[in-house]
Amino acid sequence: MRCLFSIAVALSAAVSTGITTASAQARDYPFCIKGANYVSSVGDCSFDTYQQCLDTASGRYAFCDRNPYFAQTSKPKVAKRRIRSGQQ
């Protein structure tokens, strides 16, 4: 009985460790392929570059789009307009 309990504890520890490791390695990709073969409205978001997505979509009823859930690491740059006072 003790042996069975020890095996069950070791197995559950191994499974939970595997799930945690896989979650830590998951990452977001900036581009998604969408089309008739994809049930989800987001499609398959597993592409690092737009070109990778286009290559995969080539010859299929599919298109590429940005991943709406992709977390950008930097803020987009916004051009600031300078207003000069006193000059026309």
C-alpha positions as CSV (number, residue, x, y, z in Angstrom):
1,M,0.0,0.0,0.0
2,R,2.8,2.4,0.8
3,C,4.5,1.6,-2.4
4,L,1.3,2.4,-4.4
5,F,0.9,5.7,-2.5
6,S,4.6,6.6,-3.2
7,I,4.1,5.9,-6.9
8,A,1.0,8.0,-7.0
9,V,2.7,10.9,-5.3
10,A,5.7,10.7,-7.6
11,L,3.5,10.5,-10.7
12,S,1.4,13.5,-9.7
13,A,4.5,15.5,-9.0
14,A,6.0,14.6,-12.4
15,V,2.8,15.5,-14.2
16,S,2.4,18.8,-12.4
17,T,6.0,19.7,-13.0
18,G,5.6,19.0,-16.7
19,I,2.5,21.3,-16.9
20,T,4.3,24.1,-15.2
21,T,7.3,23.9,-17.4
22,A,5.2,23.9,-20.6
23,S,3.3,27.0,-19.4
24,A,6.5,28.8,-18.7
25,Q,7.7,28.1,-22.2
26,A,4.5,29.3,-23.9
27,R,4.8,32.6,-25.8
28,D,2.8,34.9,-27.9
29,Y,3.3,35.2,-31.6
30,P,2.5,38.5,-33.4
31,F,0.8,37.0,-36.5
32,C,-2.1,34.7,-37.1
33,I,-3.4,32.7,-40.1
34,K,-7.1,32.8,-40.7
35,G,-9.4,31.2,-43.2
36,A,-12.0,28.5,-43.9
37,N,-10.0,25.7,-42.2
38,Y,-9.7,27.5,-38.8
39,V,-12.7,27.2,-36.4
40,S,-11.5,29.9,-34.0
41,S,-12.1,33.5,-35.0
42,V,-8.5,34.3,-34.1
43,G,-7.1,31.4,-36.3
44,D,-3.7,29.9,-35.7
45,C,-1.4,32.4,-34.0
46,S,2.0,30.6,-34.3
47,F,4.0,32.8,-36.6
48,D,7.0,35.0,-35.7
49,T,7.0,37.0,-39.0
50,Y,4.4,38.0,-41.5
51,Q,6.3,36.3,-44.2
52,Q,6.2,33.0,-42.4
53,C,2.4,33.3,-42.2
54,L,2.1,34.3,-45.9
55,D,4.2,31.3,-46.9
56,T,1.9,29.0,-44.9
57,A,-1.2,30.6,-46.3
58,S,0.0,30.3,-49.9
59,G,-2.2,28.2,-52.1
60,R,-4.9,27.9,-49.4
61,Y,-8.1,29.8,-48.6
62,A,-6.3,31.6,-45.9
63,F,-4.9,35.1,-45.0
64,C,-2.7,36.6,-42.4
65,D,-3.4,39.2,-39.8
66,R,-2.0,40.6,-36.6
67,N,-2.6,38.7,-33.4
68,P,-5.1,40.8,-31.4
69,Y,-3.8,39.3,-28.1
70,F,-0.1,39.8,-28.8
71,A,1.5,41.8,-26.0
72,Q,3.9,44.4,-27.5
73,T,7.1,44.8,-25.6
74,S,7.5,48.5,-26.4
75,K,5.0,51.3,-26.8
76,P,4.4,52.5,-30.3
77,K,6.1,55.8,-31.2
78,V,3.8,58.7,-31.7
79,A,5.1,61.7,-33.6
80,K,4.6,64.9,-31.7
81,R,3.8,68.1,-33.5
82,R,5.7,71.1,-32.4
83,I,3.8,74.4,-32.3
84,R,6.0,77.5,-32.6
85,S,4.6,80.5,-30.8
86,G,4.9,83.9,-32.3
87,Q,5.9,82.7,-35.8
88,Q,3.7,82.4,-38.8
